Amino acid sequence: MEFLVRTENLMPVDTPDDTRERLRRAERERAMQLREAGILKRLWRVPGRNATIGLYEADDATALHEALASLPMWKWMDVSVEPLATHPQERK
């Protein structure tokens, strides 16, 4: 099942730079693991915001939640999820 996931990082601005950088590296590493597992399919940045739009694939909403909650910055994320269904024009 595919999901469109919008996230915005709301980490407090007073977070120390070293903590911010450590979390950024850990976030990238975990995202690469999710890519390798076939869960994170595509990822886009939203210009002008600390936000992303991602295409994820998971067995169900619970599996997606577990994947998202495994991200190091999870507790600072505002997340919205839209399950996607195949459009009839996409069927062959």
C-alpha positions in Angstrom: 0.0 0.0 0.0 1.3 3.4 -0.9 1.1 6.5 1.3 1.8 10.2 0.6 3.5 11.5 3.8 4.0 15.2 4.5 6.3 16.1 7.4 7.5 19.3 8.9 10.3 19.5 11.4 9.4 21.6 14.4 12.6 21.1 16.4 12.9 24.1 18.8 15.2 26.8 17.4 17.2 26.8 20.6 18.4 23.2 20.0 22.2 23.2 20.2 24.0 23.0 16.9 25.8 19.8 17.8 22.6 18.1 18.8 20.9 19.3 15.6 23.8 18.0 13.4 23.9 14.6 15.2 20.1 14.1 14.7 20.4 15.2 11.1 23.0 12.6 10.4 21.0 9.9 12.2 17.9 10.9 10.3 19.7 10.6 7.0 21.1 7.2 7.9 17.6 5.9 9.0 16.0 7.2 5.8 18.6 5.3 3.8 17.8 2.2 5.7 14.1 2.7 4.9 15.0 3.2 1.2 17.0 0.0 1.2 14.0 -1.8 2.8 11.7 -0.5 0.0 9.6 1.5 2.4 10.7 5.0 1.4 10.3 5.3 -2.3 10.7 9.0 -3.1 11.4 12.1 -1.1 11.0 15.8 -2.0 11.9 19.0 -0.1 9.3 21.7 0.2 11.0 25.0 -0.8 11.1 27.7 1.9 10.1 25.3 4.7 11.8 22.7 6.8 9.4 20.1 5.3 9.3 17.1 3.0 6.8 15.1 1.0 7.5 11.4 0.7 6.1 8.5 -1.1 6.2 5.5 1.2 5.1 1.9 0.7 4.1 -0.4 3.7 1.9 -3.3 4.3 -0.6 -1.2 6.2 -1.0 2.0 8.3 0.5 0.3 11.4 3.7 -0.7 9.5 4.0 2.9 8.1 3.5 4.3 11.6 6.3 2.1 12.9 8.6 3.2 10.1 7.9 6.9 10.7 8.3 6.6 14.5 11.7 5.0 13.9 13.0 8.3 12.5 15.3 10.1 15.0 13.4 13.4 14.6 10.0 11.8 15.0 9.1 13.6 18.2 9.6 17.0 16.5 7.6 16.2 13.3 4.2 17.3 12.3 3.1 14.5 10.1 0.1 14.0 7.8 -0.5 10.8 5.9 -2.8 10.1 2.9 -3.3 6.5 1.8 -3.2 6.3 -2.0 -5.3 4.1 -4.3 -4.4 3.3 -8.0 -6.3 5.5 -10.4 -8.2 3.6 -13.2 -6.1 5.3 -15.8 -3.0 3.8 -14.3 -4.2 0.2 -14.6 -3.1 -1.8 -17.6 
